[in-house]
Amino acid sequence: MLIASIGNSAGTWMQAAPLPSVSSGGNSLPAWERPAPQADFGQYLTNALDQVNSLHLDADKQAQMVATGQSADLNAAVMAVDKAALALQLTVAVTNRAIEAYKEVSRMQM
């Protein structure tokens, strides 16, 4: 009797509610059933490098403003410089990994 009541109560809370669909335009398909947009890999890399570049430009601007006395927010300048440095380190790490992968593929025998 106790086991049956546990089984019945477990069945009610374990029923999953349907996931809401995300509508974009006139498409009423759920998000997981819509085809993924085709992105160009080169464009993706270009956008990522542009973001890294903009982080460095912003860090340079903030550091220059602090150095010339136009801004007293030293914390924001340090955070911007650290963010730009971290983005550059990640870019270098990804580049090195891609080069290692290319070398490994080029060593494969066909």
N, C-alpha and C positions, 0 to 999 in steps of 0.2 A: 504494500500500500504506500509506504513512504517512498520507495524507489519510483513508483509510477508517478507520484506527485512531483518528485524532483525532475523526472523526465519531461513531464508536461510543462513545468515552469521553465525548464531549460530551453524547451523548444520555442517558447514565446519570446524570450529575450535574445535568442540566437538568430531570429529571422532578420535578415538584412534589409534595410530600407533601400529602395532604388536610388542610385546616384543621380543628382540633378544633371541635366544636360546643359552644356555651355553653348549658347547660340551666338553665332557670328553671321551677321547678314541674314539671309533667308535659310541658312542651313540649320535644320532641326535635329541632326544626328547628334548623339552623345559624343563627348570629346574623344573617347577612346575608340570610336568607330570611324571618325573622320580621318582621311589620309593626312599624313604630316606634310606641311609645306616643304617644297624642295628648296633647300638652301645651298648656295654655291659655297664650297669649302674655302675657296680663295677669298670670297667676300667676307666670310666669317673671320678669317685670319686678319684681313685688312681692318675690319671693325675692331677686333681685339687690340691690334697694335695702335690704332687710333685712340682707343681708350687709355692705353698705357701712356701714349704721348700726351694726351690731355691732362692726365694726372701729373706728369712731370712739368708741364707748362704751368699748371695751377700751383704746384709746389714752389717753382721758381718765382712766380709772381708773389706769392705770400711771403716767401723768404726775403724777397727784395723790399716788400712793403714794410716788414719788420726792421730790416737793416736801415732803411731810410727814415724810419720814424713815422711813416704814414699809418701804421697799424701797431697797436699795442698788444695784440692777441698772439703772443708767442706760442701758446699751446696749439692753436689752430695751425700755425705754420709748421710746427714740429710734427703734428699729426699728418699734415699733407705731405711732408717730406718722407716720413716713414711709410705712408701709404704708397707713394710713388716708388720708393726703394723696394718695397715688398712686391709690387707689381712687376718691376724690372727683374727681380730675382726669380719670380715665377715664369716670366717670359724666357729667361735664359735657361731655366731648368727644362721647360717644355721643348725649347729649341734643341738642347743637348740630347734629350730623350728621342726626339724625332730623328736627329742625325744618327744616333746609335741604332735605331730601328732600321733606318735606310741602309746602314752598313751591314747589318745582320741579314737583311733581305738580299743585298747584293752578293753576299757570300754563299747564299743557298745554291745548291746544284740543282739544275733542272734536268 
